[in-house]
């Protein structure tokens, strides 16, 4: 039904999962998206590092679900779209965790 309505993917915002992305609700939604062949985009506005363990757990629990990490996981913080110029900083730990997911 979602495909008939024009949906081609879903987006997860970690801030909307108070019990974590890898909570029972998150796991169920992630698995269902995979069954429906809907890629899951994950938007880590507050940075990638804190979400990396949950994202990895989801990927392990449902390896056939396609994952898209929106905006490179916002490894550059704060996530202001470059408006801060040199005041923004690269979170090297986040970058390394993001690259580690590409297995």
C-alpha positions in Angstrom: 0.0 0.0 0.0 2.8 2.5 0.8 4.3 1.9 -2.7 0.9 2.5 -4.2 0.8 5.9 -2.4 4.2 6.8 -3.9 6.5 6.1 -0.9 9.9 5.0 -1.9 11.7 5.2 1.5 11.2 6.1 5.2 13.3 8.4 7.4 14.1 7.8 11.0 14.8 10.8 13.3 16.5 9.4 16.4 15.0 12.3 18.5 11.6 10.7 17.9 12.6 7.4 19.4 12.7 8.1 23.2 13.7 4.5 23.9 16.4 4.5 21.2 16.4 3.6 17.6 17.1 0.0 18.5 14.1 -0.2 20.9 11.5 -2.8 20.1 9.5 -0.2 18.2 12.5 0.9 16.2 13.5 -2.7 15.4 10.0 -3.5 14.3 9.7 -0.5 12.0 13.2 -1.1 10.6 12.5 -4.7 9.9 9.1 -3.9 8.3 10.7 -1.3 6.1 13.1 -4.0 4.9 10.3 -6.4 4.2 8.6 -3.7 2.1 11.9 -3.0 0.3 11.8 0.6 1.6 15.3 2.0 2.4 15.6 3.7 5.8 17.2 7.1 5.9 18.6 8.0 9.3 18.9 11.8 10.1 21.3 12.3 13.1 20.8 16.0 13.6 22.7 15.9 16.9 25.6 14.0 15.5 26.3 10.4 14.6 28.4 9.1 17.5 25.6 8.7 20.0 23.4 6.9 17.4 26.1 4.6 15.9 25.6 1.6 18.3 21.8 1.6 17.8 22.2 1.9 14.0 24.7 -1.0 14.0 22.4 -3.1 16.1 19.5 -2.4 13.6 21.7 -3.3 10.7 22.7 -6.6 12.4 19.1 -7.4 13.3 17.8 -6.9 9.7 20.8 -7.1 7.3 18.6 -6.9 4.2 17.2 -3.5 5.1 18.9 -0.8 3.0 20.3 2.1 5.2 21.0 5.7 4.1 22.8 7.9 6.6 21.5 11.3 5.7 24.0 14.2 5.4 27.0 11.9 6.1 25.7 11.5 9.7 26.2 15.2 10.4 29.8 14.5 11.4 30.4 18.2 11.2 28.8 19.9 14.2 26.9 21.8 15.0 24.6 20.7 12.1 23.9 24.2 10.7 24.5 23.5 7.0 27.9 25.2 7.0 26.5 28.5 8.3 29.2 28.7 11.0 32.1 28.6 8.7 35.3 27.9 10.6 33.3 27.8 13.9 32.0 24.3 13.0 34.1 21.3 13.8 34.5 17.9 12.3 33.8 15.1 14.7 36.5 12.6 13.8 35.0 9.9 16.0 31.7 10.2 14.2 33.4 10.1 10.9 35.3 6.9 11.8 32.1 5.3 13.1 30.3 6.2 9.9 33.0 4.6 7.8 33.0 1.5 10.0 29.4 0.9 9.0 30.4 0.5 5.3 31.0 -3.3 5.7 
